[in-house]
Amino acid sequence: MLDAMSMDQLRTFIAAAEEGSFSAAGRRLRRAQSVVSHTLANLELQVGFPLFERTGRYPVLTDAGRALLAQARDAVGAMDAFKARARLLAEGLEPELAVVVDVMFPIATLTATVQAFKQQFPGVPLRLYVEALGAALEPLLKGQCRIAVIGSLPDVPPQCVPEYLFDVPLATVVAPAHPLAGWAGKVPRAEAARHTQLVLTDRSALTAGRSFGVLSANAWHLADLGAKHAFLRAGLGWGHMPLHMVQADLDAGTLVRIALETLPVVGGGIAMHALHLKEQPPGPAGRWFVQRLRGVPESLV
């Protein structure tokens, strides 16, 4: 019976083990919980022993299930790599390239990359989207884009392969006339919470119920980074911005930098990554685009 085992069963097994419940595995795989339960029951019938204990509220891997999980991941990973390689060999140069880029990504680098791409691949149409948070990932998951460049969303779904590009430094800023501008030393959390915080909102539902770096109960949620920048300069609140967008303001004194005592230092800022689905790696044009975003000289691409 083991010869009838399928990759779909192994993917379902991995999803259930990693998510901790059959319902969560169903959401990840976009299937009903009953389908997940039936698939796992058939897998257990084929291997000849239970993979999960089902006596509690949530299923728990048995000792045998834990022993097989690593091999299941290896098998699925090898199949994904085989499919990806076969797809690249069959496709050749992409007929078009669709990319979604995080709004926090440096616009000068993106602009230069797009200009160079049009010269390097004049016959490959480029579709480009600029979004924030989950909206910079959603088009990739829906199959609308081949590459997603994310930074403001810290999560990488398990079906995606990330490639690190670089860090984008952040700055917490206010207008010179804002009450926080004259604060001596680091601004306490309670003081920051008294003032309006300007935050970037998500056009997708991927981050529903979650917030990133929001301290103030009085937060204005803006879907456009340009609007947030304008509101900051107008003294309407405080907020975090990519340093490259506000450096000229800091130099001119139209914005000033503040330090929050509760703001953790995470690396050099937002870590930008280029993502693709495991089974849909970018072709030659897409790989060139990612390398150019990272700043690798053309001679090395």
C-alpha positions in Angstrom: 0.0 0.0 0.0 3.0 2.3 0.5 3.4 2.5 -3.3 0.1 4.4 -3.5 1.3 7.1 -1.2 1.1 10.6 -2.8 2.9 13.9 -2.5 -0.5 15.4 -1.7 -0.7 13.2 1.4 2.8 14.2 2.5 2.0 17.9 2.0 -1.1 17.5 4.1 0.8 15.6 6.8 3.4 18.4 7.0 0.8 21.2 7.0 -1.1 19.5 9.9 2.1 18.9 11.9 3.3 22.5 11.4 -0.1 24.2 11.9 -1.1 22.2 15.0 -4.6 21.5 13.9 -6.5 20.0 10.9 -8.6 23.1 10.5 -5.5 25.4 10.3 -3.9 23.0 7.8 -7.1 23.2 5.8 -6.9 27.0 5.7 -3.2 26.8 4.7 -4.0 24.3 1.9 -7.3 26.0 1.0 -9.3 22.8 1.7 -12.1 21.8 4.0 -11.1 20.3 7.4 -12.9 17.1 6.4 -10.7 16.7 3.3 -7.6 17.1 5.5 -8.9 14.5 8.0 -9.8 12.1 5.3 -6.4 12.5 3.5 -4.5 11.9 6.8 -6.6 8.9 7.7 -5.8 7.3 4.3 -2.1 8.0 4.8 -2.2 6.4 8.2 -3.9 3.4 6.7 -1.2 3.1 4.1 1.7 3.4 6.6 0.0 1.0 9.0 0.1 3.2 12.2 -1.3 6.5 13.6 0.6 9.6 12.8 -1.4 11.8 15.2 -2.9 11.3 18.7 -6.5 12.7 18.5 -7.6 12.3 22.1 -7.1 16.0 23.1 -8.5 19.2 21.7 -5.7 19.4 19.1 -4.0 16.5 17.2 -0.5 15.7 18.5 2.2 13.9 16.5 2.9 10.4 17.7 6.5 9.2 18.1 6.2 7.5 14.7 4.8 10.7 13.2 7.6 12.8 14.5 10.1 10.2 13.1 8.6 10.5 9.6 8.1 14.3 9.5 11.7 15.1 8.5 11.6 12.5 5.7 8.3 13.9 4.5 9.8 17.3 4.3 12.8 16.0 2.4 10.6 14.2 -0.1 8.4 17.2 -0.7 11.4 19.5 -1.0 13.0 17.2 -3.5 9.8 17.0 -5.6 9.4 20.8 -5.4 13.0 21.2 -6.6 12.4 18.7 -9.5 9.3 20.6 -10.6 10.9 23.9 -10.4 13.9 22.8 -12.5 11.7 21.1 -15.0 9.5 24.2 -15.3 12.6 26.4 -15.9 13.9 24.1 -18.6 10.5 24.0 -20.3 9.8 27.7 -20.2 13.0 29.5 -21.1 12.5 33.2 -21.1 9.3 34.4 -19.5 6.6 35.8 -21.9 6.0 38.5 -19.3 7.2 39.3 -15.8 4.8 40.4 -13.0 6.4 41.8 -9.8 4.9 43.3 -6.6 7.3 45.5 -4.6 7.0 46.7 -1.0 6.3 50.4 -0.7 9.2 50.7 1.7 11.7 49.6 -1.0 14.0 52.5 -2.2 12.3 54.0 -5.2 15.5 55.1 -6.8 16.8 51.5 -6.9 13.5 50.3 -8.2 13.3 52.9 -10.9 16.9 52.2 -12.1 16.1 48.5 -12.2 13.0 48.9 -14.2 14.8 51.2 -16.7 17.6 48.7 -17.1 15.1 45.8 -17.4 13.4 47.5 -20.4 16.7 47.8 -22.1 17.9 44.3 -21.2 14.6 42.5 -22.0 12.7 44.7 -24.5 10.5 41.8 -25.6 9.3 40.9 -22.1 6.4 43.0 -20.8 6.8 44.1 -17.2 3.8 44.4 -14.9 4.7 46.2 -11.6 2.7 46.7 -8.4 3.7 48.7 -5.3 2.0 47.7 -2.1 2.5 47.4 1.7 2.4 44.6 4.3 0.1 41.7 3.2 -0.9 43.4 0.0 2.8 43.0 -1.2 2.5 39.3 -0.7 -1.1 38.5 -1.7 -0.6 38.8 -5.5 2.2 36.2 -5.3 0.0 33.8 -3.3 -2.9 34.2 -5.8 -0.6 33.6 -8.8 -0.9 37.1 -10.1 2.8 37.8 -9.7 5.9 35.7 -10.1 8.0 37.7 -7.7 7.1 39.6 -4.5 9.6 41.9 -2.8 8.5 42.3 0.8 9.9 44.0 3.9 7.1 45.6 5.9 5.5 42.2 6.4 7.8 40.1 8.6 6.2 36.7 7.8 7.3 34.4 5.0 4.7 31.7 4.2 6.1 28.1 4.0 5.2 27.8 0.3 7.6 30.6 -0.5 11.3 30.8 -1.0 12.9 34.0 0.3 16.1 35.6 -1.0 17.6 38.3 1.1 18.3 41.6 -0.7 19.4 44.2 1.9 18.2 46.2 4.9 16.3 49.5 4.6 17.1 51.8 7.5 14.1 53.3 9.4 13.7 56.6 11.2 11.0 57.7 13.6 10.2 61.3 12.8 8.0 64.3 13.6 7.7 67.9 12.4 9.9 70.4 14.3 6.8 72.0 15.9 5.4 68.7 17.2 5.4 68.3 21.0 7.6 65.2 20.8 10.3 67.1 18.8 11.6 68.8 21.9 11.7 65.8 24.1 15.0 65.3 25.9 16.3 61.8 25.5 14.2 58.8 24.5 10.4 59.3 24.4 8.6 57.1 27.0 5.9 54.7 25.7 3.2 56.5 27.7 4.2 59.8 26.2 4.2 58.5 22.6 0.8 56.9 23.2 -0.6 60.3 24.0 0.0 61.6 20.5 -1.4 60.6 17.1 0.7 57.9 15.4 0.6 57.7 11.6 0.8 54.0 10.5 0.7 52.3 7.1 -2.4 50.1 6.7 -2.8 46.9 4.8 -5.0 46.7 1.7 -5.2 42.9 2.1 -6.7 40.7 4.8 -3.5 38.8 5.5 -2.7 40.9 8.6 -6.2 41.3 9.9 -6.2 41.6 13.7 -2.4 42.3 13.8 -0.4 45.5 14.2 3.3 46.2 13.6 5.0 48.9 15.7 1.8 50.6 16.8 2.1 52.2 20.2 -0.6 54.8 20.3 -4.3 54.1 20.7 -4.9 57.1 18.6 -3.5 55.8 15.3 -4.3 57.1 11.9 -4.1 54.3 9.3 -3.0 55.5 5.9 -2.8 53.3 2.8 -0.4 55.5 1.0 3.2 56.2 2.1 3.2 59.5 0.4 0.2 60.7 2.4 1.9 59.5 5.6 5.0 61.5 4.6 2.9 64.7 4.0 1.0 64.3 7.2 4.2 63.9 9.2 5.6 67.1 7.6 2.4 68.9 8.5 2.8 68.0 12.2 -0.3 65.8 12.3 1.5 62.9 14.1 4.6 60.9 14.5 5.6 57.7 12.7 8.3 55.4 11.3 9.5 56.0 7.8 12.2 54.6 5.5 15.3 56.7 6.0 15.8 57.3 2.3 12.4 59.0 2.1 12.9 61.5 4.9 16.7 62.1 4.6 16.2 65.3 2.7 13.7 66.5 5.3 16.1 65.7 8.1 18.8 67.6 6.3 16.5 70.6 5.7 15.0 70.5 9.2 11.4 70.0 8.0 11.4 66.8 10.0 13.4 65.8 13.1 14.3 62.4 14.3 13.1 61.1 17.7 14.0 58.0 19.7 11.4 55.8 21.4 12.5 53.9 24.5 10.3 50.9 23.5 11.4 50.7 19.9 13.5 47.5 19.5 16.6 47.6 17.4 16.2 44.9 14.8 19.3 44.7 12.5 19.7 47.8 10.4 16.0 48.3 9.7 13.6 46.4 7.5 15.0 43.4 5.8 14.0 43.2 2.2 13.5 39.8 0.6 12.5 38.7 -2.9 10.0 35.8 -2.7 8.8 33.2 -5.2 6.6 30.2 -4.8 8.5 26.9 -4.4 7.0 25.4 -7.5 7.2 28.6 -9.6 10.7 30.0 -9.5 11.5 33.0 -11.7 13.0 32.5 -15.2 16.0 34.3 -16.7 14.3 37.7 -16.7 13.0 37.3 -13.2 16.3 36.2 -11.8 18.0 39.1 -13.6 15.5 41.5 -12.1 16.1 40.2 -8.5 19.9 40.4 -8.9 19.6 44.0 -10.2 17.4 44.9 -7.2 20.1 43.6 -4.9 22.7 45.7 -6.6 24.7 42.9 -8.2 26.7 44.2 -11.2 25.3 43.1 -14.6 28.6 41.2 -15.3 27.9 38.9 -12.3 24.2 38.3 -13.1 
